[in-house]
Every structure is written in structure tokens, then in C-alpha cells.
């Protein structure tokens, strides 16, 4: 996915190289490219991430997520008519890719389309997949909302209610997932109970910091380490238990008594037929960009792929690394490429237009003002940054002063969460459009 306003942003060789690194990272994260880089054919055998999959029976493709369409396209182009059918749930596409049916689900909140399409997927695998077949499962961010079948007696409204209550009371994503898996027929490895296939190959694009398989799309083909006892303790500790419907309590109580089976655990024989492989992630993108930067003669450091925190504060921290290099040559001497990835947050205080990546860049540009021969950018790999039309921004040591010359107060724009207004007027906002993938955010700093 190219940066649409590349030429406008490439005002120097250093700017151009930073943008080229970003485009290289986006290419690695592209769903189609990621599948074709991970899956290949050797006669009748299919090679997936170095593993050999013997294709004796029929091949099916199912999946869900914002990137699932292009993932399915890649498999179809590779395997063609060997794929006998399948169902893939996307946010907005209907139709066919070869023999694979595309159906629509709801995102970011699951609704009627999600329920209907999810049941269609389960009906397909129940009726068409035999014990000698191979099922490819394409999974990406957004899969939790696009694929959901509640347990009997539970509605989507029930799951939405308990999710809101837990978040309101401070529950983290791992607590939320543990609870939601108990009220779903397909999350937490439960999808495997519907698949009679000889081999299940899950191709996964990670939008989760740390790439936990049990968290990406709520881990439909991955072991779940949590238990009904964990869930009961979470519900009691967060003060939700007393407000729950009797039908929801009953599921937890039956689970505690062992009457309802828990989610599949590590060591369960059901996972003997499963091969889960992450084909694109933030770390993989950072590794690819680092290799390209080294090839351009830069001393290169990947700080982390787990960058978190308030965007404006993270911007200050990243700027401090750049200043340390500038003054002391630590942790590396110029020419330097500093890379990082993850996902920050913004506490909205003002009424401006912006996003976490642009807010990080604005904060950083204030801290690095006056530095020479430096360029930095931060962008979301999905091409969407907050409520703005931009993916992120690119800045240098002059960006702060350019704002002042345009009558903009950088600090005031930061306090008003108005980073897009700032960068759009300076023509420093990065525009990609929706990229069709998401492996969190990337940060690049070059110093020559």
C-alpha cells in the first residue's frame, strides 16, 4: 500500500528514506503478501511456515476479520480449484472469490449480520468438511466482532452488556476475553469442536501487542489458559456478579460444577490437528524495516514492538532517545535508525481533530525542535489515525517553527488534541487511505 502523498512529503533524502521504510513495512503487513510469503506448493504438498501439509482430502477456506478478504484472495490464487468451498466473513464484502463465499458481518459491534454469517460458516463446515480434509482459517483484527455465536440462552445484547460493565469497572482485555469466551460457542478454541478436518491451518495477522494467540480475535483456534473459576473470580471482584441475568450466572455455575465443558486447554488432543501461524505482526514489520535501514548504512535499533502509554508522553520519551543520540551518541552513533511499534492512547481533553500517531508526532516535534538532520514519523498500519483522514505524520527539527510561521501554536494544538489540523496545514500528514491490514502502529526516526 503506497503512501498517496509520498512526493509531497519527501522534501529531502532523509524524508524520502523514512517514507520508503514505512511503505516497505506496509508491504510486509499486506494480507495478500503475508499469505503468499508463508504458503507455497510443492507438488501435492502444501508448505506453510516451514511445515509440510499433505493435501490428501479436500481443501476448505473459512475466516473472519478486516483483512480476511485479501487473505482469501491469496489462497485462491495459490490453490485455485483445489479449494472446494468455504465461507469468509468481512466487514463489507459479499460475493465469491473462486469457490469461497464472502459474507458480511458487523464491525466494531456484532449484530444481526454477524449472527447470520457466523451460523452460515458453522453450517458450511458441519455439512461439507470430512475427517480427511484440510481447513484453512484466515484470522485478522476485527474477527471478534465479525464472528460470534453465543451460547444457548445468551444473546449478543447480553455479551455487549457484560463487556460494557466490566470495562466500566476497570477490567483489562484479558479479563474481558476470559469472560466473553464462556458465553460464546466459537471463541477460546471452541471453533475446533465444529471442525472434523484432518488438519486445521490458521493463518493469523496479529493486531495484538505481544501476539498472544489466545487474544487475537479471541483465539478461536488457540488453547485458552483461563477457567470458569477465573471467570467467577473476575465477575465477583469487579462487582458484576450480582447484576447478571440468571441465564448468564447459570452457565458459569454449571461450568464450575463441571457439567458444561470448559474451553480447550494446552495438551488437549483437539490441538494435535491444528497449526497456528502468525503471518504478519508488528515485530515482523519492524524486522523488515530494520533490515532495509541497515542496507542503507544506518546503525539500527528496534526499541520495542510493545510501545504503550499516553501518546504525548511516549512522544517525549522517543524524543529523549533522539536527543541522547544527538548529544552523547548513545545508545548508537549517527547515522541511526530507531524503530518502534505498538499502540498508544489519547486522553481527549480538547475538541480538535487528530489521532494517537499524529499526537505523538506533535509532542515529539516540540521536543526535537532545532535538531539538524533528523526525521521521524509515526503512523497506523491500518491507514486510520483517530478521527482524522490521515494515517500519521512525518516531522523534523524544523516542524515546530514551521507551525509558528503558519500562525499555529504547537503546544496549543497539542492541548486541544488538534494534531491533524496542525499537520494538514503544514502538509505533513501521511495519507494512505484504508490499507486493509492492521498490525498496530510503527515509529521510525532517522538521524544522519
MIMARLUM-879652 format. One record per residue: x, y, z negated of N, C-alpha, C, O in turn; residue in three letters. Coordinates in steps of 0.001 Angstrom, whole numbers, plus 500000, padded with zeros to 6 digits. Layout:
// MIMARLUM-879652
XYZXYZXYZXYZALA...
// end
This chain:
// MIMARLUM-879652
500855498807500000500000500000500000500888501240500000501571501508499011UNK500889501999501094501741503189501148501160504339500333499956504411500089UNK502050505233499923501631506482499298501220507429500415502033507762501277UNK499968507864500407499404508593501540500083509935501774500245510361502918UNK500479510598500700501119511916500848502620511832500601503220512748500038UNK503223510713501033504654510467500838505495511637501346506333512165500615UNK505272512042502602506103513087503208506028514404502474507020515126502376UNK504852514720501958504679515968501224505464515957499910505948516993499454UNK505579514777499314506240514648498009507752514476498126508485514789497187UNK508225513982499270509651513662499445510444514915499812510914515049500942UNK510591515828498855511248517106499134512773517010499063513471517944499455UNK513290515886498564514740515665498532514999514173498672514073513365498589UNK516266513807498884516605512382498990516252511630497711515854510467497762UNK516399512295496559516105511645495289514599511418495133514169510367494657UNK513805512409495537512362512229495524511961511085496463511132510241496122UNK512570511081497653512243510054498640512540508662498099511734507746498268UNK513690508495497451514053507184496934513099506744495820512703505579495769UNK512731507662494937511781507315493874510464506836494459509883505867493969UNK509988507504495500508737507118496153508887505780496876507959504971496880UNK510044505542497485510287504263498146510289503121497134509775502038497413UNK510867503362495963510858502346494912509423502044494487509060500885494288UNK508611503090494349507218502901493951506454502108495007505686501206494671UNK506660502437496276505988501698497341506438500237497364505637499340497624UNK507717500007497090508227498632497023507528497871495899507159496708496065UNK507351498523494767506646497895493660505202497570493995504703496503493637UNK504522498491494685503144498252495087503045497081496068502077496321496036UNK504038496942496931504033495827497889504160494493497171503522493512497556UNK504984494455496126505150493227495340503843492885494623503490491713494497UNK503122493914494153501875493705493415500683493453494318499618493070493833UNK500836493660495637499719493467496550499228492020496477500036491098496589UNK497934491800496294497414490440496113497733489495497263498092488339497040UNK497603489983498488497891489147499650499369488735499654499694487559499812UNK500253489719499479501683489427499466502051488484498323502881487590498488UNK501424488694497160501759487882495994501413486418496220502174485531495833UNK500270486162496845499891484778497137500841484170498158501313483048497977UNK501122484902499228501989484352500274503414484150499784504142483322500332UNK503826484896498757505166484712498188505226483504497253506308483000496952UNK504062483044496795504025481986495785503559480642496329503823479602495726UNK502862480658497471502273479430498018502802479215499434502839480147500238UNK503209477982499732503682477654501080503334476206501397502928475444500520UNK503497475844502656503181474499503116504439473745503499505377474308504065UNK504441472461503180505500471551503617504814470285504103504647469320503357UNK504419470311505371503617469211505886502254469208505220501547470216505237UNK501877468063504625500612467979503909500732468453502470499732468625501771UNK501956468660502043502167469096500664502057470610500564502419471337501489UNK501560471065499441501462472492499164502448472814498046502438472177496993UNK503292473801498285504270474217497285503759475478496596503485476483497251UNK503634475419495287503125476544494504504099476825493374504218476044492429UNK504801477960493482505730478341492429506771477283492136507180477107490989UNK507203476575493170508210475536492979507640474163492665508374473175492698UNK506359474075492363505700472802492089505112472237493386504658472990494249UNK505124470915493514504580470245494686503164469764494378502948469015493426UNK502213470196495186500821469782495037500474468891496215500437469359497353UNK500217467611495962499843466694497028498382466918497396497491466737496566UNK498141467315498647496784467645499104496139466417499731496055466313500955UNK495683465487498897495061464263499407493572464467499674493053464037500704UNK492895465121498745491456465338498902491172466669499569492032467257500224UNK489949467126499387489539468394499969490040469567499118490326469416497930UNK490139470737499755490619471943499075489480472945498971488793473231499952UNK489292473475497763488266474475497498488917475723496905489964475640496263UNK488301476858497119488803478121496550487660478802495804486608479080496378UNK487881479064494525486940479851493745487722480976493075488952480933493029UNK487028481966492562487764483026491892486910484222491551485723484282491871UNK487553485182490884486863486373490404487905487402490019488982487069489523UNK487560488663490257488483489741489916488516490791491006488052490567492124UNK489073491944490659489131493053491611490066492752492778489913493332493853UNK491027491857492584491976491521493655491647490196494332492396489741495197UNK490535489572493949490266488202494391490022488093495895490330487063496494UNK489468489150496517489210489077497951490503488894498740490601487996499576UNK491497489747498476492749489653499235493526488386498875494261487855499708UNK493373487905497663493990486634497293493372485504498102494077484623498594UNK492048485536498237491359484520499034491746484624500510491896483608501190UNK491906485857501003492331486048502390493680485386502646493879484750503681UNK494594485536501712495930484954501880495855483429501905496509482791502731UNK495073482845501016494935481384501014494276480896502297494662479863502845UNK493285481637502773492625481246504012493577481314505198493576480423506047UNK494388482362505260495350482479506355496406481383506286496935480964507316UNK496712480920505088497730479885504912497168478495505175497805477691505857UNK495981478199504643495447476835504667494356476628505700494070475493506080UNK493733477725506166492750477647507241491622476672506976491019476686505903UNK491331475810507970490198474891507890490398473786506861489477473013506600UNK491576473703506280491769472714505215490969473102503977490686472263503122UNK490602474389503886489709474829502814488277474534503261487806475105504245UNK487587473652502550486246473238502969485167474196502474484057474210503006UNK485490474997501457484498475933500949484933476550499636486036476303499147UNK484050477353499079484352477986497804483486479214497588482741479636498471UNK483602479776496395482870480990496030483816481915495287484439481512494305UNK483928483150495748484788484157495117483938485386494807483227485904495669UNK484028485843493549483216486968493076484066488228493066485127488260492442UNK483604489267493757484316490540493848483382491666493371482182491443493205UNK483922492868493151483049493962492698482055494445493740480998494964493381UNK482369494287495041481506494928496038481405494216497374480742494727498278UNK482032493061497539482063492416498852481098491244498925480963490486497964UNK480422491092500068479644489892500359479975489469501788480367490287502620UNK479809488184502051480143487666503367480980486406503260480852485640502304UNK481849486195504260482679484995504279484101485332504686484335486229505496UNK485042484603504114486425484549504589486659483098504961486875482263504082UNK486620482783506243486667481383506649485474480660506058484328481047506286UNK485742479610505299484668478841504648484410479288503209483617478668502501UNK485071480353502778484933480840501408483853481920501369483912482897502115UNK482885481737500507481798482697500394482156483794499393482548483508498262UNK482017485059499821482218486201498930480876486654498394479936486887499154UNK480795486779497062479571487248496432479902488395495486481057488591495108UNK478887489139495115479099490361494341478801490143492858477819489497492491UNK479682490702492010479429490762490579479433492193490117479702493103490901UNK479136492405488850479098493757488288480373494068487523480889493229486784UNK480877495285487707482091495730487020481980497236486773481553497959487674UNK482344497734485599483025497044484496482098496363483489482570495665482592UNK480754496563483630479817495947482707479091494814483430478444495067484447UNK479174493572482942478483492473483613476975492679483602476409493167482624UNK476332492298484709474888492469484832474269491332485615474794490219485645UNK473139491628486254472385490593486966473201489963488080473160488746488260UNK473947490773488837474760490231489927475813489274489389476057488220489976UNK476439489640488271477440488765487660476819487424487266477392486370487542UNK475654487461486624474990486224486213474660485340487410474943484142487403UNK474059485939488441473650485156489611474857484571490344474852483404490734UNK475897485401490528477078484935491270477852483892490471478379482937491042UNK477922484068489165478632483103488324477937481746488346478594480708488418UNK476611481759488285475875480493488353476039479844489719476131478621489826UNK476075480676490773476309480146492121477663479453492200477789478394492816UNK478678480051491576480017479446491563479993478099490849480550477119491344UNK479344478051489680479278476786488939478484475735489708478854474561489721UNK477398476152490345476605475211491146477446474647492287477357473463492612UNK478263475509492890479106475049494007480071473952493548480144472885494158UNK480815474225492460481827473252492035481175471972491522481730470885491686UNK480000472094490901479314470906490394478836470013491526478811468790491389UNK478457470620492645477880469856493758478901469417494793478662468449495515UNK480028470099494883480929469885496022482325469362495671483002468809496538UNK482765469522494439484133469142494082484148467730493507483413467416492570UNK485007466877494094485137465495493614486457465305492879487287466212492830UNK486641464133492314487794463861491445489110463803492200490170463814491575UNK489076463742493510490313463674494283490677465010494919491645465084495676UNK489916466072494626490073467362495302491027468296494561491409468067493413UNK491390469361495277492187470450494703491317471705494684490655472032495669UNK491331472396493558490626473671493445491634474769493163492336474734492152UNK491705475741494056492474476952493790491543477954493106490424478186493565UNK492013478540492011491252479559491300492051480857491364493158480933490829UNK491498481870492013492178483165492111491601484089491045490396484340491012UNK492471484589490178492054485329488992492820486644488931494035486676489123UNK492097487728488661492761489023488501491959489886487540490905489481487050UNK492473491082487278491810492010486382490379492273486799490070492322487990UNK489506492442485822488091492608486092487328491310486064486099491307486115UNK488049490197485983487409488888486004486468488642484843485490487908484984UNK486748489249483691485881489045482524484468489545482776483498488916482352UNK484348490685483471483028491248483753482371490580484956481151490422484988UNK483167490189485939482622489648487181482188488192487056481368487722487845UNK482731487471486072482426486047485916482022485781484470482855485832483565UNK480747485499484264480259485232482919478969484416482964478040484732483708UNK478934483370482162477726482576481955477577482392480448478313481604479855UNK476649483097479820476506482993478364476055481600477923475424480870478688UNK476383481247476692475896480008476109474376480059476014473780481136476011UNK473757478885475936472307478803475845471820479588474631472374479470473538UNK470777480391474837470219481185473764470882482533473568470463483323472723UNK471941482800474368472684484064474284472491484833475587472489484238476665UNK472330486138475494472167486977476680473386487874476867474210488023475965UNK473486488468478057474554489448478292474429490621477330475434491174476883UNK473199490998477013472999492094476062473557491737474688474094492596473989UNK473428490472474303473976490038473021475500490178473009476082490655472034UNK476135489757474105477592489834474189478042491287474225479040491643473598UNK477310492133474958477646493556475009477492494194473636478317495012473230UNK476437493820472921476198494399471589477330494054470627477860494927469939UNK477691492783470585478717492404469605480074492982469996480896493276469128UNK480312493147471285481568493768471732481632495217471258482652495660470728UNK480538495953471452480497497352471019480670497468469510481402498335469032UNK479999496599468761480077496664467304481492496382466807481985497062465908UNK482131495394467385483493495061466969484455496193467297485301496544466475UNK484333496773468502485212497879468871484982499084467963485926499759467552UNK483722499340467659483393500473466789484008500311465403484296501295464723UNK484206499061464994484740498779463663486235498479463683486794498012462690UNK486896498755464843488354498682464888488956497377465351490165497186465223UNK488154496471465885488701495194466358489612495410467563489351496277468398UNK490687494614467651491579494713468808491119493749469898490150493011469717UNK491826493761471036491416492966472194491461491472471909490673490710472469UNK492373491048471044492495489620470751491327489146469876490841488027470044UNK490880489993468947489704489662468157488457489647469036487619488751468925UNK488343490644469909487200490701470825487118489452471691486048488861471837UNK488249489051472264488261487879473134487909486614472374487174485765472877UNK488439486486471151488155485295470350486656485146470123486111484047470234UNK485995486249469805484552486210469552483781485954470838482894485101470863UNK484105486679471910483340486556473145483448485159473753482509484684474392UNK484583484504473555484751483156474105483749482173473510483368481208474172UNK483315482403472265482377481476471622480967481591472202480171480659472088UNK480658482718472817479323482927473353479294482784474876478304483145475512UNK480372482261475459480494482089476903480702480614477238481371479887476504UNK480127480192478343480323478821478809481588478651479645481984477524479941UNK482231479768480033483311479656481018484641480263480555485674479992481167UNK484643481061479511485877481700479058486632480777478105486086479791477610UNK487903481115477858488694480328476914488929478902477348488886477994476518UNK489180478675478639489456477331479148488225476514479461488342475404479981UNK487028477040479154485803476244479320485434476011480783484715475061481089UNK485919476870481699485627476653483118486085475269483566485468474654484435UNK487160474789482974487719473495483377486739472351483151486826471324483824UNK485816472511482223484841471462481955483874471269483108483185470251483182UNK483819472247484015482957472147485191483718471634486416483102471367487448UNK485034471493486324485853471150487486486329469706487392487162469375486549UNK485799468847488261486170467430488261487403467163489119487751466005489353UNK488054468194489580489146468065490547490344467308489969490542467228488756UNK491131466759490894492385466111490510493404467145490068494187466903489150UNK493392468302490724494352469368490404493636470718490497492886470985491436UNK493896471560489487493383472926489464494586473867489460495412473830488548UNK494673474710490492495800475637490621495262477055490461494555477564491331UNK495602477679489351495156479047489098496256480025489482497350480001488919UNK495951480885490447496859481949490873496386483230490191495260483677490411UNK497252483818489360496810484866488449497611486149488649498842486128488659UNK496903487260488807497529488583488788497239489203487427496082489379487047UNK498293489529486707498149489969485319497977491478485217498780492246485746UNK496911491889484525496729493295484174496810493472482655496328494460482101UNK497434492488481996497519492476480533498977492628480112499846491907480600UNK499240493557479214500591493733478697501023492458477984500334491980477083UNK502168491908478390502659490661477815502254489428478588502763488340478319UNK501337489572479556500946488484480469500419487245479755500720486124480165UNK499639487429478694499079486278477982497984485634478816496999486283479168UNK498161484340479135497194483637479967495827483544479312494809483514480003UNK495792483497477982494506483372477295493745484688477252492596484726476811UNK494382485778477710493757487100477663493342487591479044492321488266479171UNK494115487266480088493800487717481441492458487126481869492318485907481971UNK491464487996482122490095487569482474489530486613481431488677485782481744UNK490004486729480189489569485901479052489956484436479204489315483560478623UNK491007484164479987491612482834480039490695481698480424490604480736479662UNK490001481738481562489054480662481915489698479308482166489033478280482042UNK490990479287482520491671478003482757492883477826481838493774477028482131UNK492916478564480736494069478536479827493654478049478439492507478240478034UNK494576477424477711494260476999476340493942478197475458494468479292475656UNK493075477970474483492699479013473533493129478575472142492702477528471656UNK493973479372471504494515479011470197493598479388469036493822478941467911UNK492563480205469288491673480611468204490599479551467967490367478683468808UNK489950479640466809488954478640466407487674479316465934487626480533465752UNK486633478500465737485393479025465166485643479626463781485002480608463408UNK486568479043463021486892479591461704487502480983461846487180481882461069UNK488376481168462828488939482506463084487826483494463406487818484618462904UNK486897483072464238485820483951464668484924484328463489484551485491463332UNK484585483347462668483767483626461478484469484645460580483840485577460080UNK485769484461460381486520485393459527486550486798460122486443487786459396UNK486695486885461451486697488192462116485352488890461922485298490072461585UNK484279488152462136482940488727462031482633489187460607481987490215460403UNK483099488421459633482887488812458234483767490005457871483307490959457243UNK485037489942458273485981491010457920485582492337458541485753493387457921UNK485053492305459754484652493527460446483237493975460080482754494987460589UNK482578493231459208481266493639458726480153493493459736479165494225459675UNK480290492556460672479296492387461733478334491239461435477191491256461891UNK478778490268460693478022489028460495476581489292460051475652488680460580UNK476389490181459103475061490423458557474094491063459523472890491069459267UNK474588491610460642473736492290461615473484491448462871472764491877463772UNK474074490257462927473959489434464124472617488727464212471982488444463197UNK472190488446465445470994487635465671471214486226465125472340485731465071UNK470110485591464721470206484227464203470771483273465252471502482342464915UNK470434483503466532470926482616467593472445482681467710473085481671467999UNK473028483857467490474484484011467564475134483393466327476156482715466430UNK474541483629465168475063483011463944475043481490464047475971480808463612UNK473953480971464637473785479520464707474898478874465516475377477797465158UNK475318479517466606476407478962467411477684478870466591478385477859466638UNK477987479922465842479197479921465012479083478859463918480043478136463652UNK477923478765463291477737477787462210477853476356462729478467475510462080UNK477268476082463892477380474741464474478817474439464879479272473297464807UNK479524475484465306480934475306465637481761474981464409482655474136464464UNK481468475649463294482184475377462046481930473958461559482804473334460957UNK480731473451461822480387472091461399480895471027462371480788469830462103UNK481453471474463511481962470526464496480894469937465388481158468996466137UNK479676470483465318478590469977466154478722470512467575478418469807468537UNK479175471756467709479473472339469016480978472262469251481763472634468379UNK481379471785470416482810471674470727483441473053470818482848473979471369UNK484642473187470277485366474450470366486034474569471733485979473645472544UNK486658475702471974487392475894473217488538474891473310489064474479472276UNK488945474482474521490056473540474675491368474122474137491674475296474347UNK492134473281473441493381473716472812494597473157473556494478472279474412UNK495754473686473206497005473158473759497098471668473451496778471235472344UNK497533470894474423497633469454474238496393468695474656496419467469474757UNK495303469413474901494079468771475390494351468172476771494979468808477619UNK493875466948476989494119466267478263493538467010479456493943466778480595UNK492584467905479196491962468647480289492976469523481022492783469868482188UNK494073469882480317495087470749480924496142469974481713497025470574482326UNK496053468635481699497009467841482472496872468087483969497832467909484719UNK495690468494484405495443468710485836495591470172486241495353470514487399UNK495985471049485300495980472486485544497389473023485722498307472675484980UNK497538473877486720498787474600486929498453476082486991497938476567487998UNK498747476804485908498524478250485845499813478969486227500857478723485624UNK499755479848487215500946480582487630500615482060487811499680482414488530UNK501379482906487160501249484345487355502025484727488607503243484559488666UNK501322485237489598501966485533490886502320487012491030503075487381491929UNK501787487853490159502145489274490155501914489820488757500911489514488112UNK502859490634488299502768491214486963503608492475486931504376492751487853UNK503455493227485877504243494441485724505733494117485697506528494805486337UNK506113493087484968507529492725484882508086492327486241509221492678486564UNK507317491609487037507782491211488358507989492429489254508930492474490046UNK507107493412489123507259494657489881508515495405489442509283495879490279UNK508724495508488126509918496188487613511192495487488080512158496147488463UNK511198494161488052512382493403488505512688493699489970513846493873490347UNK511642493755490790511834494016492226512356495427492461513250495628493283UNK511806496407491744512268497779491898513696497931491396514482498683491973UNK514038497216490318515392497286489774516410496747490772517489497315490943UNK516055495647491425516954495073492432517190496055493574518316496197494050UNK516133496732494012516255497699495104517093498905494656517905499414495428UNK516900499358493423517666500503492919519152500166492815520003500989493151UNK519459498964492353520865498547492272521490498510493665522657498857493845UNK520697498085494641521187498052496009521490499430496556522234499565497528UNK520916500460495938521192501838496335522314502461495506522570503661495604UNK522983501640494686524139502102493932523832502698492568524690503360491985UNK522623502480492040522252503045490743522523502050489617522225500861489736UNK523091502556488525523111501790487291521671501715486791521036502746486567UNK521161500515486620519724500360486437519388499695485111520035498734484694UNK518368500227484462517914499692483180516393499619483167515710500612483421UNK515871498434482868514438498283482613514236498420481111514641497552480339UNK513607499518480706513408499752479280512432498749478682512716498137477652UNK511286498581479327510261497677478821509154497534479846508944498421480674UNK508445496415479789507215496253480575506003496323479647504884496003480050UNK506233496739478413505172496767477397505017498155476796504792498302475595UNK505141499174477646505036500561477206503608500851476745502655500632477492UNK503464501343475516502153501680474973502273502962474151503377503416473853UNK501136503534473790501131504720472951500431505880473620499991505778474765UNK500329506981472902499733508200473417500594508742474562501799508931474397UNK499982508989475711500726509322476933501680510489476733502836510414477147UNK501222511558476112502072512738475964503255512462475045504327513043475220UNK503066511572474055504167511234473154505154510297473838506365510430473661UNK504641509355474615505514508463475377506334509273476374507503508968476612UNK505721510313476964506458511191477873507657511824477193508727511930477792UNK507490512242475953508606512829475196509703511806474949510889512122475047UNK509306510577474629510301509526474361511104509216475618512329509117475565UNK510415509063476752511123508787478002512025509961478388513121509755478909UNK511576511171478138512404512351478403513648512348477516514719512777477946UNK513510511869476291514667511831475386515736510871475888516929511107475696UNK515301509771476541516269508841477145517009509541478280518222509385478420UNK516284510312479092516908511036480194517879512098479681518947512299480259UNK517511512768478610518391513800478054519653513186477452520734513771477525UNK519505512003476858520669511315476298521648510926477398522863511029477226UNK521110510478478530521964510158479677522647511423480186523828511405480532UNK521901512508480227522418513774480743523566514307479887524561514797480420UNK523433514214478574524414514810477654525541513840477300526714514214477302UNK525176512582476994526159511645476454526495510466477376527408509694477083UNK525765510324478480525978509143479317525519507879478636526061506804478892UNK524532507990477775524002506849477039522489506721477308521779507727477304UNK521996505500477539522680504214477475523457503856478747524179502860478767UNK523317504651479798524061504417481032524532505753481579523993506809481247UNK525567505677482438526066506890483074525462507032484467525113506045485114UNK525346508285484914524847508549486259525744507898487310526944507737487087UNK525171507524488450523762507569488840522955506471488135523393505325488039UNK521782506841487651520990505956486810519568505842487345518976506817487809UNK519036504625487267517613504377487487517047503773486206517452502686485794UNK516116504476485584515442503991484383514025503593484770513281504396485334UNK513654502357484467512340501835484837511585501367483591512189500887482632UNK510293501508483617509456501018482521508051500770483055507680501262484121UNK507286500009482304505910499728482683505073499434481460505595499208480368UNK503786499440481653502862499178480552501593499974480761501159500171481896UNK500998500429479678499773501212479803499598502082478569499439501572477460UNK499628503385478763499448504320477667497969504693477539497127504222478304UNK497676505540476566496305506008476361496309507526476222497348508130475953UNK495153508131476403494984509569476236493853509832475242492738509338475410UNK494147510597474231493101511098473347492581512403473950493296513404473988UNK491343512385474415490803513542475126490446514641474121489610514463473235UNK491112515777474298490884516937473433490254518098474206489549518927473630UNK490516518147475513490033519257476334488997518804477337488449517707477227UNK488729519651478315487723519340479332488304519385480739487585519625481709UNK489614519151480845490268519187482143490122517882482907489443516958482461UNK490769517820484067490775516630484924492176516036484895493158516743485121UNK492270514757484621493597514142484567493512512656484317492459512039484481UNK494640512088483916494746510667483619496019510429482838496844511332482704UNK496186509230482324497307508956481425498664509112482110499616509587481490UNK498765508718483378500046508814484076500444510265484337501604510639484164UNK499481511072484751499775512478485003500046513217483694500886514115483644UNK499337512837482643499578513474481349500984513139480846501670513998480292UNK501408511891481041502768511500480677503774512333481459504742512839480890UNK503546512476482767504483513236483609504523514707483219505590515321483227UNK503377515274482878503345516676482491504121516889481193504891517842481073UNK503914516006480230504652516086478975506151515933479214506957516672478649UNK506516514967480056507922514728480362508543515919481075509686516282480795UNK507801516533481998508356517651482767508666518846481872509605519600482128UNK507870519007480823508157520077479868509465519809479141510244520731478899UNK509709518556478793510899518183478024512174518167478856513260518366478313UNK512066517931480179513273517850481013513488519126481827514329519146482726UNK512750520181481528512875521419482313514324521914482294514993521927481261UNK514767522312483462516121522825483596517164521780483928518287522146484278UNK516850520489483837517823519447484171517999519371485680517049519568486438UNK519211519088486104519540519029487528519622517588488023519978516676487278UNK519284517407489302519420516117489970518698514996489234519244513909489046UNK517461515274488820516631514257488167515250514267488808514728515319489175UNK514679513100488933513312512930489433512668511826488608513318510833488280UNK511399511996488273510669510950487557509250510880488085508672511892488484UNK508690509673488085507288509507488462506653508458487572507317507562487052UNK505354508598487413504568507600486696503248507459487426502628508458487789UNK502810506217487646501579506014488405500926504696488026501587503762487572UNK499623504641488220498888503406488037498931502581489303498702503106490392UNK499219501299489181499337500449490365497992500205491040497947499732492175UNK496892500524490352495586500390491000495217501621491811494195501627492496UNK496040502667491741495788503878492508494819504829491847494459505856492422UNK494392504493490637493386505311489939493965505767488614494366504941487794UNK494013507074488398494520507621487143493445508454486470493187509592486860UNK492823507875485458491804508593484704490614508985485555490090508178486322UNK490188510249485410489027510743486162489462511576487364488682512366487894UNK490703511399487786491231512163488918491282511289490164491163510069490058UNK491457511886491348491628511103492572493067510661492808493359510044493832UNK493957510962491894495376510641492057495724509319491376494965508809490552UNK496892508776491739497431507586491078498410507966489975498618507206489029UNK499010509152490105500010509600489147500639510883489654500005511656490372UNK501897511106489276502579512337489690504077512106489743504593511148489168UNK504773513007490448506231512987490523506744514353490089506225515383490518UNK507766514360489235508257515610488646509778515642488690510430514628488941UNK510337516841488439511780517007488333512065518128487345511159518598486657UNK513306518554487273513688519585486313513130520961486613513210521857485772UNK512554521149487820512006522453488207510486522511488094509899523584488238UNK509851521391487842508390521341487875507755522304486871506746522943487170UNK508337522403485703507823523295484662507785524743485164506787525446485006UNK508892525169485770508993526557486222508129526812487453507636527923487647UNK507945525782488288507066525929489445505629526200488999504901526965489631UNK505241525559487901503916525805487364503750527246486905502731527882487174UNK504757527750486213504699529133485746504593530098486915503860531085486846UNK505327529814487997505280530671489172503902530675489826503519531648490475UNK503154529573489650501808529470490210500750529999489253499553529887489517UNK501193530574488142500249531091487166499647530044486255498620530279485618UNK500294528872486191499821527781485341500693527670484095501918527761484184UNK500080527477482953500811527271481704500883525762481460499865525157481124UNK502059525134481617502161523677481475501640523176480126500940522166480060UNK501986523888479060501564523446477736500046523566477579499403522713476969UNK499501524618478129498050524805478050497318523728478836496302523206478377UNK497828523390480022497233522311480814497319520976480080496397520163480147UNK498430520754479381498593519525478611497563519455477491496930518418477296UNK497391520537476763496450520556475644495012520398476125494166519889475390UNK494729520829477352493366520755477898493143519479478702492112519333479359UNK494108518549478653494035517308479441493738517608480903492909516951481532UNK494439518626481439494174519111482790495376518866483704495756519735484489UNK495961517694483596497198517407484333496981517339485831497862517740486592UNK495828516842486284495611516758487731495513518146488350496052518376489433UNK494841519065487686494771520437488190496172521001488364496469521649489367UNK497025520752487389498406521238487427499142520650488621499712521386489426UNK499131519333488736499940518691489775499337518855491168500079518909492148UNK498035518933491280497446519117492605497791520490493163498034520627494362UNK497816521506492309498177522849492769499650522925493149500022523703494028UNK500490522130492501501919522098492838502221521091493946503365520959494382UNK501185520385494395501353519324495394502336518262494918503228517838495653UNK502150517848493678502994516810493078502175515624492579502703514734491912UNK500881515616492903500047514464492558500243513370493606500246513656494803UNK500407512131493170500604510991494070499233510432494455498427510092493589UNK498980510342495766497699509858496272497918508551497037498673508513498009UNK497262507493496597497326506210497295495952505727497726495840504956498679UNK494892506173497031493609505521497178493636504223496391494669503844495840UNK492492503539496338492419502286495599493308501244496266493162500980497460UNK494222500653495515495213499738496084494732498302496181495313497509496921UNK493680497948495449493200496568495472493953495650494541493748494437494575UNK494820496199493711495538495382492730495621496166491433495235497334491386UNK496121495535490384496363496233489122497313495413488266496948494353487758UNK498537495912488110499498495312487185499991496399486222501181496509485928UNK499029497197485743499301498289484813500046499434485500499935499612486713UNK500806500210484723501457501430485218502966501225485379503557500360484733UNK503573502024486242505026501968486411505618503362486222505010504370486584UNK506814503391485649507564504625485439508933504474486073509595503453485887UNK509365505482486822510667505489487485511350506833487200510751507888487407UNK512584506796486732513390508003486584514712507784487278515396506797487005UNK515089508687488174516371508630488879517191509849488508516685510971488478UNK518472509615488225519388510707487875520696510516488632521382509510488452UNK521041511492489487522281511381490281523298512385489776524407512458490304UNK
// end
